[in-house]
Amino acid sequence: MGGIRHLWTVGVGLWAIALGGCMELLPAPTLPTPPAAQSQSLPPCVDDDCNCGDFRDRALAQQVLDAFEGDPFVLDQDGNGMACESLPDSAPPLDPTAPPSSSPHLALGNPSNAATANPNNLLIERSQYALSYNRDRGTANWVSWQLSDRWLGNTPRQDNFRQDGGLPAGFYQVTPNDYRGSGYDRGHMVPSGDRTASVSDNSATFLMTNIIPQAPDNNRGTWRELEEYARSLISEQRDRELIIIAGAYGTQNTLANGRVTIPSRLWKVIVLLDQPGAGVAGVSANSRIIAVDMPNTNDLSANWRDYQTSVDRIEVATGYDLLAPVPVAIQAELEARVSAE
């Protein structure tokens, strides 16, 4: 897996080498473990490796620092007991509730209440998907889309990455060349493979508002395997319908002179509707749900299942309200469940 687990493996090796000539062996280092009672209130990064770029505010970073002994993630860089002091003390609250949408892609909600007023939470609705765009980051906050047999066909990959001319005047138009030479892939949120019924559908996935800077091994390996797994659920049973919501958060660095933020983590929630075509009414407490949160790095497990988590913990990390239209009791049960595919 990423950071902490990789360092743990290296640490064990160095520990063994250093003690090779000793008569008495010391205990091997172990992974930090949060108290069980706190695990659901901590962001998913604690399961592999956290850094200050993973947090939306200092309050959340402090919560992680306080949950572990010895500061294993090095969040207190000057030893004063304060985590990630360069972050804002608290993240801004969610925008006011957005007007209802008839888009089938938003059947399970608008996680950030995206609308038209906030340039960093701008709702863009297309026939192929819906997304919240962040002007200052130059990427989507999240994208939501329906996946069923009707979206899948034989249309070849168009590969026509291009600016999104539909953005408001004054927004920087991210171009494919902004990623050139960066070491990061132009990674899809809605995969090209999820929109193969027509040329126009596939082409829509190559708009740069649907693209994020993604570590190559993540994009071509772990993330791609998860995308293919979602499509396999449809190929297994053609009358199935999925609602998928995916996003990115955190900060590693920037591209295009600061206009495009490289996210530190990626997440995805997949809900398999009990009743295809029924929208939120097709969701029950027994609905199959997959929630994944992984580091946007090359140093990660090849198996996406290693990054399964709960919707509750993704909400902790992002501040979003996922699955909001689902009845409260059902929502609570689904969001607390750690997927186990």
HELIX and SHEET records of a PDB file:
HELIX    1   1 GLY A    3  ALA A   18  1                                  16    
HELIX    2   2 ALA A   36  SER A   41  5                                   6    
HELIX    3   3 PRO A   44  ASP A   47  5                                   4    
HELIX    4   4 CYS A   52  ASP A   54  5                                   3    
HELIX    5   5 ARG A   58  ALA A   67  1                                  10    
HELIX    6   6 PRO A  104  LEU A  106  5                                   3    
HELIX    7   7 ASP A  149  TRP A  151  5                                   3    
HELIX    8   8 PRO A  176  TYR A  179  5                                   4    
HELIX    9   9 SER A  192  ASP A  194  5                                   3    
HELIX   10  10 VAL A  199  ALA A  204  1                                   6    
HELIX   11  11 MET A  208  ASN A  210  5                                   3    
HELIX   12  12 PRO A  216  ASP A  217  1                                   2    
HELIX   13  13 ASN A  218  THR A  222  3                                   5    
HELIX   14  14 TRP A  223  GLU A  236  1                                  14    
HELIX   15  15 GLY A  279  GLY A  282  5                                   4    
HELIX   16  16 TRP A  304  TYR A  307  5                                   4    
HELIX   17  17 VAL A  311  THR A  318  1                                   8    
HELIX   18  18 VAL A  328  ALA A  336  1                                   9    
SHEET    1   A 6 LEU A 122  GLU A 125  0                                        
SHEET    2   A 6 ALA A 130  ASN A 134 -1                                        
SHEET    3   A 6 THR A 139  SER A 148 -1                                        
SHEET    4   A 6 GLU A 241  TYR A 249 -1                                        
SHEET    5   A 6 ARG A 265  LEU A 272 -1                                        
SHEET    6   A 6 ARG A 288  PRO A 295 -1                                        
SHEET    1   B 2 ASP A 185  HIS A 188  0                                        
SHEET    2   B 2 ILE A 211  GLN A 214 -1                                        
SHEET    1   C 2 ASN A 253  LEU A 255  0                                        
SHEET    2   C 2 VAL A 260  ILE A 262 -1                                        
END                                                                             
